[in-house]
Amino acid sequence: MPKSGTVYLVGAGPGDTGLLTMRGGELLASADVVVCDALVNPDLLNLVPGNAKIIFAGKRANLHAIPQDELNELLVDHAKSGKIVIRLKGGGPFLFGRGGEEAERLAASGVPFEIVPGVTSISAVPAYAGIPTTHREHCSSITVLTGHEQPGKPDSTIDWEHVARESGTKVILMG
């Protein structure tokens, strides 16, 4: 049986290829398999070796290239065959995505994995627009919310009335 590989859950940042971390770039350059999110800038795939397998696993509303359970197993299977697997995710791997579910499955399977944070759009997008998310004289807090909860969930876990009453910057992602 081949030696187990490793899965790297890599945050690709908010879209600008210059915001990929150095660690993310190094890992892409060493990949055997890249499982790519829909929100990733496709130019980042130019960093991947020519002999690496690239698998599109993008998710859009009601259109999933690969169902999450199958994607989790795909990561496990490639790693167990000795591959260096990069799960390239838009933004950061643990923010309003399924990185936590993927990490849980890898851990349960005994597959070594590493989380590589990405530059988050929470700060990058406002900064690119010249908007500070906090300012000592004007705003001391940030509230980050998902604008799209899991379909079929019985109740929202967001108290919108409370959010509306709170002062500070509101950042709503995945609207």
PLY file of the C-alpha trace (Angstrom):
ply
format ascii 1.0
element vertex 175
property float x
property float y
property float z
element edge 174
property int vertex1
property int vertex2
end_header
0.00 0.00 0.00
1.46 3.44 -0.90
2.47 5.86 1.80
-0.33 8.27 2.65
-0.11 11.69 1.11
-1.24 14.94 2.66
-4.19 17.22 1.99
-3.69 20.97 2.23
-6.81 23.09 2.63
-5.51 26.29 1.03
-7.26 29.64 1.04
-6.84 31.28 -2.36
-7.76 34.77 -1.19
-10.49 37.06 -2.53
-9.62 36.86 -6.23
-6.51 38.95 -6.83
-3.71 36.48 -7.59
-1.28 38.76 -5.74
-3.11 38.01 -2.49
-2.34 34.29 -2.49
0.01 33.59 0.43
3.56 32.46 -0.28
2.77 29.15 1.45
-0.24 28.66 -0.82
1.92 29.30 -3.90
4.61 26.86 -2.72
2.02 24.16 -2.16
0.35 24.67 -5.54
3.78 24.28 -7.18
4.22 20.89 -5.48
0.72 19.51 -6.07
-0.16 16.14 -7.53
-3.89 16.88 -7.37
-5.72 20.22 -7.06
-9.40 20.22 -6.16
-10.52 23.72 -7.10
-13.38 25.86 -5.81
-15.60 27.98 -8.07
-14.54 31.21 -6.34
-10.83 30.74 -7.08
-9.15 32.92 -9.69
-8.33 30.43 -12.48
-4.98 32.17 -13.09
-3.73 30.56 -9.86
-3.80 27.21 -11.65
-0.82 28.43 -13.70
1.26 27.70 -10.58
0.33 24.00 -10.69
2.77 21.54 -12.35
1.71 20.41 -15.82
1.42 16.78 -14.77
-0.91 17.50 -11.83
-4.55 16.52 -11.99
-6.97 19.45 -11.65
-10.51 18.66 -10.51
-13.21 21.35 -10.58
-15.39 21.05 -7.49
-17.19 24.36 -7.67
-20.50 25.03 -6.02
-23.04 27.60 -7.11
-26.64 27.91 -5.97
-28.31 24.53 -6.58
-25.44 23.46 -8.86
-22.66 21.43 -7.26
-20.01 19.93 -9.54
-19.35 17.28 -6.88
-21.64 16.65 -3.90
-19.84 17.41 -0.62
-19.79 13.80 0.64
-18.19 12.65 -2.63
-15.71 15.54 -2.52
-14.68 14.56 1.01
-14.06 10.98 -0.14
-12.14 12.21 -3.20
-9.72 14.08 -0.91
-9.28 11.00 1.29
-8.79 8.62 -1.64
-6.16 10.74 -3.40
-4.23 11.28 -0.17
-4.35 7.58 0.68
-2.85 6.86 -2.74
0.19 8.91 -1.68
-0.63 12.18 -3.44
-0.06 15.77 -2.37
-3.60 17.11 -2.59
-4.45 20.79 -2.57
-8.05 21.74 -1.82
-7.97 25.27 -3.21
-10.76 27.32 -1.73
-11.85 30.91 -2.37
-11.00 33.30 0.48
-10.09 31.32 3.58
-10.78 27.61 4.04
-12.86 27.99 7.21
-14.99 31.04 6.48
-18.56 30.30 5.34
-17.38 27.31 3.38
-17.09 23.61 3.92
-13.47 23.49 5.02
-14.51 22.42 8.50
-16.47 19.48 7.10
-13.52 18.51 4.91
-11.09 18.70 7.85
-13.42 16.56 9.99
-13.57 13.86 7.30
-9.80 13.88 6.81
-9.21 13.59 10.56
-11.73 10.75 10.84
-9.90 8.90 8.04
-6.47 9.40 9.58
-5.30 11.45 6.61
-2.65 14.07 7.43
-3.81 17.57 6.57
-2.81 21.18 7.04
-4.88 24.34 7.01
-3.32 27.21 5.05
-5.28 30.40 5.76
-6.04 32.76 2.93
-6.40 36.51 2.81
-10.05 37.09 3.62
-12.40 39.33 1.67
-13.65 40.65 5.03
-10.69 43.00 5.14
-9.25 42.85 1.61
-12.26 44.08 -0.36
-12.98 47.16 1.78
-9.25 47.93 1.93
-8.95 47.82 -1.88
-11.87 50.28 -2.00
-10.16 52.56 0.52
-12.68 51.81 3.27
-11.37 51.02 6.76
-13.45 48.37 8.50
-12.51 49.93 11.83
-11.33 53.42 12.70
-10.34 54.63 16.17
-12.60 57.68 15.89
-15.62 56.13 14.17
-16.01 52.37 14.43
-14.59 49.82 16.86
-16.36 46.63 15.82
-17.06 44.42 12.83
-19.92 41.96 12.44
-19.43 39.28 9.79
-22.47 37.36 8.58
-23.37 34.92 5.89
-26.05 36.11 3.53
-26.82 32.56 2.48
-27.48 29.91 5.10
-27.75 26.21 4.36
-30.87 25.47 2.29
-33.38 23.37 4.15
-32.20 24.60 7.54
-35.34 24.91 9.69
-34.52 28.30 11.23
-31.99 31.03 10.67
-29.36 31.32 13.37
-28.91 35.01 12.60
-30.79 37.48 14.77
-31.24 40.18 12.12
-32.99 42.56 14.54
-30.00 42.37 16.89
-27.58 42.90 13.99
-29.54 45.97 12.87
-29.39 47.49 16.37
-25.65 46.95 16.83
-23.25 49.71 15.88
-20.16 49.05 13.78
-19.34 47.79 10.35
-21.46 44.97 8.90
-19.85 42.64 6.38
-22.28 40.25 4.69
-20.69 37.57 2.56
-22.18 34.98 0.22
-25.33 37.03 -0.39
0 1
1 2
2 3
3 4
4 5
5 6
6 7
7 8
8 9
9 10
10 11
11 12
12 13
13 14
14 15
15 16
16 17
17 18
18 19
19 20
20 21
21 22
22 23
23 24
24 25
25 26
26 27
27 28
28 29
29 30
30 31
31 32
32 33
33 34
34 35
35 36
36 37
37 38
38 39
39 40
40 41
41 42
42 43
43 44
44 45
45 46
46 47
47 48
48 49
49 50
50 51
51 52
52 53
53 54
54 55
55 56
56 57
57 58
58 59
59 60
60 61
61 62
62 63
63 64
64 65
65 66
66 67
67 68
68 69
69 70
70 71
71 72
72 73
73 74
74 75
75 76
76 77
77 78
78 79
79 80
80 81
81 82
82 83
83 84
84 85
85 86
86 87
87 88
88 89
89 90
90 91
91 92
92 93
93 94
94 95
95 96
96 97
97 98
98 99
99 100
100 101
101 102
102 103
103 104
104 105
105 106
106 107
107 108
108 109
109 110
110 111
111 112
112 113
113 114
114 115
115 116
116 117
117 118
118 119
119 120
120 121
121 122
122 123
123 124
124 125
125 126
126 127
127 128
128 129
129 130
130 131
131 132
132 133
133 134
134 135
135 136
136 137
137 138
138 139
139 140
140 141
141 142
142 143
143 144
144 145
145 146
146 147
147 148
148 149
149 150
150 151
151 152
152 153
153 154
154 155
155 156
156 157
157 158
158 159
159 160
160 161
161 162
162 163
163 164
164 165
165 166
166 167
167 168
168 169
169 170
170 171
171 172
172 173
173 174
